[in-house]
Amino acid sequence: MAYTKPGVTRNRIYQFVRQRLLDGEPPTVREVQTAFHMRAVQSAKSHLDALVKEGRLVKMPGKSRGYRLPGTAHSSRLAPILGRVPAGPFNIAVEEIEGYIPVRFNSEEQTVFGLRVNGDSMMSAGILHGDIVLVRSESEIHQGDIVVAMIDGEATVKEFRRVRNRIQLRPHNDAYPILSPKPEDLIIIGKVIEVRRYLETISLIDEELNG
């Protein structure tokens, strides 16, 4: 293998990590090692440590995917984007992580995650197809909250209502019916606390850095 100057390798690693961050997929040290065919994980860590020292990356302690680009607020952390949630006909439940998105919340103990909306049943509430809704897992849901719910193992986003001791999940599009699931068939995953909308050409983390 031809000799490559450390600075050249480091620049390539920086570009690799930067692109992964802009794609919403922060890499681990081992993933950097694998991508650059390094014999030891310590070699990758040394380059990443140098990039942190140079100010080109910032390391968040205690996180395996804890690298970020300078300019992100220190209070930010990355929340996983999980699968796609229907806002209309049910077909896909909460499944695999497809990326990460920066969020700014005070408590690290809060369980916050993103779900991508698939459908138009909540369009009048300003939640459109392709949007990412930030969801906070919590047991206390109030009248009128927008929630992510599971009905018979299928996920959907709707407005929560309690009418005559029955739960209703209401769409914000007259083309869709109000749902009245049985309590035993319903699980409230969490409350929608924010909606993010991005152009397809703008990556998730890049939007946060420039916004």
C-alpha positions in Angstrom: 0.0 0.0 0.0 1.3 3.4 -1.0 2.3 5.8 1.9 -0.2 8.5 2.5 0.7 11.6 4.6 -1.2 11.8 7.9 -2.6 15.1 7.0 -4.1 13.8 3.8 -5.7 10.9 5.6 -7.0 13.2 8.3 -8.6 15.5 5.7 -10.3 12.4 4.2 -11.5 11.3 7.5 -12.8 14.8 8.3 -14.7 14.8 5.0 -16.1 11.3 5.7 -17.3 12.2 9.2 -18.6 15.6 8.1 -20.7 14.0 5.3 -22.0 11.3 7.7 -23.0 14.1 10.2 -24.8 16.0 7.4 -26.6 12.8 6.4 -27.8 12.4 10.0 -25.6 9.3 10.6 -22.8 10.2 13.0 -20.1 7.4 12.8 -18.5 5.5 15.6 -14.7 5.3 15.9 -14.8 1.7 14.7 -16.9 2.7 11.6 -14.1 5.2 10.7 -11.5 2.5 11.2 -13.5 0.2 8.9 -14.1 2.8 6.2 -10.4 3.6 6.0 -9.1 0.0 6.3 -7.1 0.8 9.4 -5.5 -2.1 11.3 -6.3 -0.7 14.7 -9.2 1.3 16.1 -6.7 3.5 18.0 -5.4 4.8 14.6 -8.9 6.1 13.8 -9.3 7.5 17.3 -6.0 9.4 17.0 -7.1 11.1 13.8 -10.5 12.0 15.4 -8.8 13.4 18.5 -6.6 15.5 16.3 -9.6 16.8 14.4 -11.2 17.8 17.8 -8.0 19.5 18.8 -7.9 21.4 15.6 -11.4 22.6 16.2 -12.9 20.9 13.1 -15.0 18.5 15.2 -16.5 18.6 18.7 -16.7 15.5 20.9 -19.6 15.0 23.3 -18.3 12.9 26.2 -19.8 9.4 26.9 -21.4 8.9 23.5 -20.1 6.4 20.9 -21.6 8.6 18.2 -20.8 11.8 20.0 -19.0 13.8 17.3 -20.6 16.9 15.9 -19.7 19.8 13.8 -18.8 23.2 15.5 -21.7 25.6 15.6 -24.2 23.2 17.0 -25.5 24.3 20.4 -23.9 22.6 23.4 -27.4 21.7 24.6 -28.1 19.8 21.4 -28.1 16.0 21.2 -29.0 13.6 18.5 -32.3 11.8 18.5 -32.9 8.8 16.3 -35.3 8.9 13.5 -37.4 5.7 13.6 -39.0 4.2 10.5 -42.0 5.9 9.1 -45.4 6.6 10.8 -48.5 6.7 8.7 -50.7 9.8 8.9 -53.4 8.1 6.9 -53.8 4.5 6.0 -51.9 2.2 8.3 -49.1 0.2 6.8 -45.8 0.7 8.5 -45.1 0.6 12.3 -42.2 2.1 14.3 -39.2 0.1 13.2 -35.6 0.7 12.3 -33.4 3.8 12.9 -32.9 5.6 9.6 -30.8 8.5 10.8 -30.4 11.1 13.6 -31.7 14.6 14.1 -30.4 17.4 16.4 -32.8 18.3 19.2 -32.5 20.8 22.0 -34.0 19.7 25.3 -32.9 20.4 28.8 -33.1 16.8 30.2 -30.9 14.0 28.8 -33.4 11.7 30.5 -36.2 12.7 28.2 -36.9 10.0 25.5 -37.2 12.0 22.3 -37.2 10.5 18.9 -38.2 11.5 15.3 -40.7 9.8 13.1 -41.2 10.5 9.4 -44.8 11.1 8.4 -46.3 9.1 5.6 -49.6 10.4 4.4 -51.8 13.6 4.5 -54.4 12.9 7.2 -52.9 15.6 9.5 -52.4 18.3 6.8 -54.8 20.8 8.3 -52.7 20.7 11.5 -49.7 21.6 9.5 -48.2 18.1 9.5 -47.5 17.1 5.9 -46.3 14.0 4.1 -42.5 13.6 4.6 -42.3 15.8 7.7 -40.4 14.6 10.7 -42.3 14.8 13.9 -40.4 14.9 17.2 -42.1 12.7 19.7 -41.6 12.6 23.5 -42.5 9.4 25.3 -44.7 10.3 28.2 -47.6 8.6 30.0 -49.7 11.8 30.6 -51.6 12.8 27.5 -54.1 15.7 27.5 -57.2 16.5 25.4 -56.2 17.9 22.0 -52.6 16.6 22.1 -51.2 15.3 18.8 -49.9 11.8 19.6 -48.3 8.9 17.9 -50.3 5.8 18.7 -50.2 2.1 18.0 -53.5 0.3 17.1 -53.2 -3.5 16.8 -49.4 -3.1 16.2 -49.8 -0.3 13.5 -48.6 3.2 14.1 -50.4 6.5 13.3 -50.3 10.2 14.2 -53.6 11.8 15.2 -55.2 14.2 17.6 -56.1 12.7 21.0 -59.6 13.2 22.3 -61.7 11.6 25.1 -65.4 11.6 24.4 -67.9 10.0 26.8 -65.2 7.9 28.3 -64.1 6.7 24.9 -60.8 7.6 23.2 -60.9 9.1 19.8 -58.0 9.6 17.4 -59.0 12.4 15.1 -57.4 13.2 11.7 -57.1 16.8 10.4 -58.3 16.0 6.9 -62.0 15.4 6.2 -61.0 12.5 3.8 -60.1 10.3 6.8 -62.4 8.9 9.5 -62.2 9.4 13.2 -60.7 6.3 14.9 -62.3 4.9 18.1 -60.0 2.0 19.1 -60.7 -0.3 22.0 -58.5 0.4 25.0 -56.9 -3.0 24.8 -55.9 -2.4 21.2 -54.4 1.0 21.8 -50.9 2.1 23.0 -49.9 5.8 23.1 -46.3 5.9 22.1 -45.8 9.6 22.9 -46.7 13.2 22.3 -45.7 15.2 19.2 -43.8 18.2 20.4 -42.4 19.6 17.2 -42.6 19.3 13.5 -39.6 19.6 11.2 -39.7 20.2 7.5 -36.8 20.0 5.1 -36.2 20.3 1.4 -35.0 17.0 0.0 -31.7 18.6 -1.0 -31.0 19.9 2.5 -29.6 17.4 5.0 -31.0 17.2 8.6 -27.9 18.3 10.6 -26.8 20.9 7.9 -30.1 22.6 8.3 -29.6 22.9 12.0 -26.1 24.3 11.7 -27.2 27.0 9.2 -30.6 27.8 10.7 
